[in-house]
Amino acid sequence: MPITADYIRIADEIVADIRAGRFAPGAKLPSITQLAATHKVSPSTVKQVYVRLEALRVIRRHQGKGVFVNDPKLWMREP
């Protein structure tokens, strides 16, 4: 079984949480520090998570305000 990088695994978990309705469009996601503590990874790993999700248009980041879930119509495809 191939090993998945932590940042990809965590990003996939966040996407799954959004799809399941645990994070609504516009919801604020945990801070880098909070998510790092929750997943027991370094803050730099969480930064990679958020860079990946932003590139996929799943989230939008606002400096000084936080990280927010984008409207699923911008990125979600039917399963």
ABEGO torsion letter per residue (X at the ends): XBBBBAAAAAAAAAAAAAAAGABBBGBBBBBAAAAAAAAGBBAAAAAAAAAAAAAAGABBBBBGAEBBBBBAAAABBBX
